[in-house]
Structure formats: C-alpha cells, structure tokens
Amino acid sequence: MIITSFRCKRGEPEIAGDSEGLVRKPADRKEETMIHPIKNRRSIRKYRDQAVPDDLVLQVLESARCAPSGDNTQPWRFIVVREEYTRQKLAEAAHKQAWMMMAPVHVVAVADIRVRVRDGEIALDETSPEWELKQIIRDTAIAMEHLVLEAESLGLGTCWVAWFTQAAIRPLLNIPADKYVVGIITLGYPDEAPRARPRKKLEELVRYEHW
Ligand SMILES: Cc1cc2nc3c(=O)[nH]c(=O)nc-3n(C[C@H](O)[C@H](O)[C@H](O)COP(=O)(O)O)c2cc1C
C-alpha cells in the first residue's frame, strides 16, 4: 500500500492517505481539536504597540491558502498593509473606525472574479448582479476565517472589518474594478480580552433530516 502524507509547515502530517483514498488522521487528544481556538477567539479592537513578525504573517496567510473553494478556483488574494499612512486611510475609509489604526497589520482580502469569468469588462460593486460574485465572496470568506483562526492559535488578535464600500477602499490600494474587496482583517497582539458575545443555541440553528 502506498502511503502519502501532506505536511503543513509545522508539526505532524495533517492528512494521511493511501492509494484507496484519503484517510484523515484523528486528533490524538481532545485538547488538539479546533474547538479551542474557535471558542477562544474574540474580535479584538485594541492592540499592543508591537510588530507582528513576518513569519507569523506568512503562517496565517498559509492557512488561508489551504482553504477549500468551489471547483478549487481559489479566488482569494491578499494585500498585507503595514504602512501607517495606508492603515490610516483604510480606517478612515471604513467609516472612520479609528481603533483599526492600533493594529500593526491590515490584511485586505480581495476576491478575483477572473477565476470564473475570463473575458469581458466587469465593474463590481455592492449592487452587482453577477452570480459568480457570490461564489468568490463565499470562497474568500472561508479563507479569511482560516486566517483568523490560525492567528488565534498563534496568540494573535484579529477583527473582521467589512463596513466600507468598494468605492472607498479600492483607490487606496489600486485595486481594479473587476476585483471585490471582501473584508479587512486587522492583525496584532491583543491588548484586551473581551467577553464572549452571545451566540444562538444549537436548537435554534439545527434541524434534522428536513427544514
Ligand atoms: C463579515 C463581518 C464584518 C464585520 N465588520 C466589522 C466592522 O466593520 N467593525 C467592527 O468593529 N467589527 C466588525 N465585525 C466583528 C463583529 O462585530 C463580531 O464578529 C461580532 O460582534 C461577534 O463578536 P466576536 O467576533 O467577538 O465573537 C465584523 C464581523 C464579520 C464576520
């Protein structure tokens, strides 16, 4: 039997497979499951005045790169912004959310419709009817949340920011009209430990076998 394994950048193989098909390696202990970073994560809006090392930024981006996407189209693109002037402009464009400035890194997540629509002129905004736009936003959001959860595992804080318009953000970063800015993830060392915000109970969310 041919055993293949796929390693991420650190640690043991994440997935073990054989010639008959992929087999997932179960987490050895309950403590190793994803539920811990998932439950500990909070939106962080206060950051320490401390730079995030490049290798950690690369690691969170790597986790985004590994995300699944429809037809494996991988529409996500990321712009890493460290420059103070640009972060200030992004914060202003996001309805003057001044707290964003505290985060030493902004990761701007952009969905590229060209993975699905090759030809023709396309100008995207919040009212765009293209059905492919929904798909690339969906896929990019998955990758963004990978990034957020990996940041949490590394002791970094994040906050999603999506309160802006395409028209406000695009010119700041020279983003063409056929790309769609899905969100900005602020990234840095947390300087607050907010309480968990409420979530609906599972009973409200889950139905079995039919609606
Ligand atoms: C798509 C999206 C957009 C968001 N936009 C903003 C934003 O512009 N500004 C902000 O302060 N928080 C923003 N948030 C954070 C939410 O307010 C936060 O996730 C929610 O209140 C739950 O809190 P928690 O993340 O701490 O669990 C956004 C979250 C998501 C998922």
The ligand as a Gaussian input file, in Angstrom:
#p B3LYP/6-31G(d) Opt

LIG

0 1
 C      -18.338000      40.000000       7.887000
 C      -18.032000      40.702000       9.175000
 C      -17.883000      42.066000       9.179000
 C      -17.539000      42.741000      10.352000
 N      -17.296000      44.091000      10.300000
 C      -16.904000      44.721000      11.422000
 C      -16.560000      46.103000      11.372000
 O      -16.577000      46.745000      10.322000
 N      -16.178000      46.691000      12.525000
 C      -16.100000      46.009000      13.706000
 O      -15.727000      46.612000      14.724000
 N      -16.412000      44.689000      13.782000
 C      -16.812000      44.035000      12.680000
 N      -17.092000      42.688000      12.729000
 C      -16.975000      41.953000      14.003000
 C      -18.345000      41.576000      14.572000
 O      -18.923000      42.720000      15.154000
 C      -18.133000      40.457000      15.621000
 O      -17.628000      39.315000      14.969000
 C      -19.428000      40.058000      16.322000
 O      -19.935000      41.134000      17.080000
 C      -19.210000      38.879000      17.279000
 O      -18.188000      39.158000      18.210000
 P      -16.896000      38.220000      18.330000
 O      -16.214000      38.256000      16.997000
 O      -16.031000      38.831000      19.399000
 O      -17.372000      36.859000      18.685000
 C      -17.417000      42.023000      11.568000
 C      -17.581000      40.619000      11.549000
 C      -17.863000      39.979000      10.372000
 C      -17.953000      38.471000      10.376000

